[in-house]
Amino acid sequence: QVQLVESGGGLVQPGGSLRLSCAASGILFSNYAMGWYRQAPGKQRELVARITSGGSTNYADSVKDRFTISRDNAKNTVYLQMNSLKPEDTAVYYCYAVWQTNYWGRGTQVTVSS
């Protein structure tokens, strides 16, 4: 069974950092583009970052230069390093995998607050 399991979310102060992880199972991980979406209260779900199977990345303008997406194919895991966090980054963050079939994780809450 395909599973994408996010971890690393939590409460952090403004200016702090978190690293989200998404561990995939049940797929040929290296074939998939991987990424992160987020959904904040009252807002639409938005793409945060994506990394292709070849390692190319793209980011939402709002997180560019603060967030970094990476992948470790040996661990079937994609990461989102989030630095200089702002209250506006508060959202549920969802992992996704894209190839011939697309999959979503269940999400992990990130709350940026003092």
N, C-alpha and C positions, 0 to 999 in steps of 0.2 A: 504494500500500500504506500502511495506517495504521501510523504509528510514534509512540511516545512515548519520548523519549530524555531520561533524567535526567542531570544533571551537578551538580557542586558539592560532592559528598560528599568525605569525607576524615577525617583525624585532627585533632582540636581539643582543646585543654585545657579542663577544667571552667571554666565562666564565660565561655568564648569564644563566638564566633558563626560561623555558616555560612549561606550562602544557597544553597538548592537551586533548580535550574531544571529545567523539563520542557518541552521543545520538541516540539510536536505537528505532524504533517504527515499529509496524506491525509484530513482531516476538516474540516468546517465548524466551526472552533474556537469561534466565538461561540455556537453552539447548545448547547454542552456544558457541563454542570457539570464542574468539575475539582477534583482534590484529591490528597491524600497519605495513604497508609497506611504503617505501619511494622511490622516484625516483628523482635523481639529474640530472642536465643537462648533457647529454652525457653518462649517465650511465643507466644500467638496473634497473628495479624495484627490490628492495631487501626487504626481511623480516627484520623488525626491532625488533619486540617483539610480543609474543603471550601469551595469557592466556587461559587455558582450562576452561570448565564449572566447573571443580573441583578446579580451582585456581592455577594449576601448570603453571609455566612461563618458557619461554625461550627467549633468546636475541641473536641478532647478536653480534659477538665478538667486533665489533667496538663501540658498545654502552654499553656493559656490564659494570656494576659498575657506569655508569653515568645516565642511563635511568631506569625508573621503570614503569612497566605496572600494572594496577590494575583495578578492576571492582566493580561496585556497582549495584548489581542486583535489588535492590529496586528502583533505578533511571534509570535502563536500560541504563547504561552509562559505557563506558570503558575509562580509562585515560592513558595518557603517560606523566609522569613527566620526563622532560629532564633537566638535570643539567650539568654544565661544558661544555656548548655548544661550538662547534668548527665550523669554517667556512665549514668544510667538512660535517657537518650535514645539510647544506642548501639543501633543497629538498621540493618537494610536498609530504606531508604525507597523506596516505590513510588508512582509517579505513576499516576493513573487519570483516565479521561474517561467521562462518563455522559451519554447521551442515549437514542436508540432502540437503539443498540448500545453496549456497554461495552468499553473497552480498558484495558489495563495496560501500563505500562512494565516494563522488566526489573530495575529497582532500582538504587540507589546506596548504598554503605556509608557510614554515619556512625559514627565511633568517637570517643567523648568519654573521654579518659584523659590523665593526667599522665605 
